[in-house]
Amino acid sequence: MTMSVPRSRLRHTTWGRRALLGASLALGMSLSLTLGAPRVYAETPKDTLVQAWAFDDIITMDPGESFEISTAEILGNIYNTLVRLNIDNTSEVLPSIAESWTVSDDALTYTFKLKPGITFASGNPITADDVAFSFERAIKLDKGPAFILAQFGLTGDNITEKAKALDAGTFQFTVDKPYAPSFVLNCLTATVAMVVDKKLVMEHAEAVTPSADSPYDTDFGNGWLKTHYAGSGPFILRDWRANEVLVLERNDKYFGEKAKLARVLYRHLKESAGQRLALEAGDIDVARNLEPGDLVSVEADKDIAIESQSKGTVYYFSLNQKNPILAKPKVREAIKYLVDYKAIGATLIKGIGTLHQTYIPAGMLGAIDDMPYHLDVAKAKALLAEAGLPDGFTVTMDVRTVQPVTGIAESVQQTFAQAGIKLEIIPGDGKQVLTKYRARNHDIYIGQWGTDYWDPNSNAETFSSNPDNADDASSKTLAWRNSWDIPALTEETAGALLERDTAKRAATYADLQRKVLADGPFVLLYQQTEVGAYRTNVKDYRLGPSFDSNYLDKTFKE
């Protein structure tokens, strides 16, 4: 069953009647086209960017809770962090809410000076107390992304001392170990570190009964912020209807250069062919999920341009070690030889991805290009026989019904069958599949992992670290989701964070990747190349290296 999410209603925003009618017209044309109804051509409004995109993975809009790839793009355009990734040079971060910062000689204390006189979209001033509150609520909510901050030794008991306002314009953050400063600063670009409007959020906080899971008597506004907005970015969240439409509107109180567009409208449209037809007709401005065949078609259209960007996102499928069959080392190895990587690269991901079998994406410190696996059915059969399964076995795979994931799953189903493995594909939308995966209730999951911040630890910590394999663990990495208990790798992963020598740190990550590649429950498939096909009257449309850096404030239409 698809979850229904109420539309967001914000007290401090307005929506002009003319603008709403214009945007609705664009939506209606796109919908009628995809449904096969007669189409009457009309351009999308000049002040509105209309994008067709599959965003059925969105579960919540709360930066302290959200851990989905589609949501990252939205949050990146409506919230700010203390510092942000330089998309032109990913080795450095730039000021955002903070105008400057210093690091103590012992590398334990980070002091940020905030830009003076800046405000949230509500008009409330942005102060160091808002920053401290944002860190505190993320730690105390203890949702999926909280570990990004918790890894610095932050707990519910010490957070108010470790992340605090020294005065209205000065925020101080104290970590537990002398990590490489670049690592700490990169973590602070993650969505969980986005600064929320304390006054507005706490006006909507609800009282809750303390429990063993949460000793606090407030939800810190989480119930409200799931579908509402309390940020300071160049856009505000105007409306979100799950699996239907999402609307951003320009924030005229933004402290930086104002967005050039009045609004950005995302239309949930999963099918590539429908997106292509709508783009060619001018019913949408940007198509975000074109498959290789449709991408080739639009490349020949003089009215359409292509923007592509190699992302810090890897596609993989993983094997739940709670399943005793998948927990056999020889079975894990056999499965890695039952994927037709070359065929997938030549067809399903042509133009939208590059074959990649390790968990750190190319372009990041420590990345390696080892590709030891290829389709070898005979070798896989021999390995299965060694595991005591000469006749194969039956297993399920949870699959989000969107391309190219569905196509890859079907390809794997066929190659598995050649070695006697019967793979049952269980389709679902993004929310359904992710919820099941996060509860460790899958056999095999296929999906993607995007880096939360531009540092190799973002992927190493989740693929090669599992501090606590208990079902109720607080740190729920991908290794944990697949019940892969790896104390030695966990220790090595943690040690890499304290290595100040860049070359030695890179070598540690190379070693970790090779160990996971050889023995892990992950079958890495490819690194994504994100592609946006857009009408040529759209200018300065750009995709960033991470999903939360697909910034839209400079985009405009002629």
QUIZIVEN-V874711 format. One line per field, one symbol per residue. ss: DSSP state (~ for helix, > for strand, _ for the rest). A space follows every 10 residues. Layout:
# QUIZIVEN-V874711
ss->???
This chain:
# QUIZIVEN-V874711
ss->__________ ______~~~~ ~~~~~~~~~~ ~~~~~_____ _______>>> >>>_______ ________~~ ~~~~~~~~__ __>>>_____ __>>>__>>> >>>_____>> >>>>____>_ ____>__~~~ ~~~~~~~~~~ ~__~~~~~~~ ________~~ ~~>>>>>__> >>>>______ ~~~~~~~___ ~~~____~~~ ~~~___>___ _______>__ _~~~~_____ ____>>>>>> >___>>>>>> __________ __>>>>>>__ _~~~~~~~~~ ~____>>___ _~~~~~~~~_ ___>>>>>>> >>>>>>>>>_ ________~~ ~~~~~~____ ~~~~~~____ __>>>_____ __________ ______~~~~ ~~~~~~____ ___>>>>>>> ____~~~~~~ ~~~~~~~___ _>>>>>>>_~ ~~~~~~~~__ ___>>>>>>> ______~~~~ ~~~_______ _______~~~ ~_____~~~~ ~~~~~~____ _~~~~~~~~~ ~~~~~~~~~_ _>>>>>>>>> >>>>>__>>_ ______~~~_ _____>>_
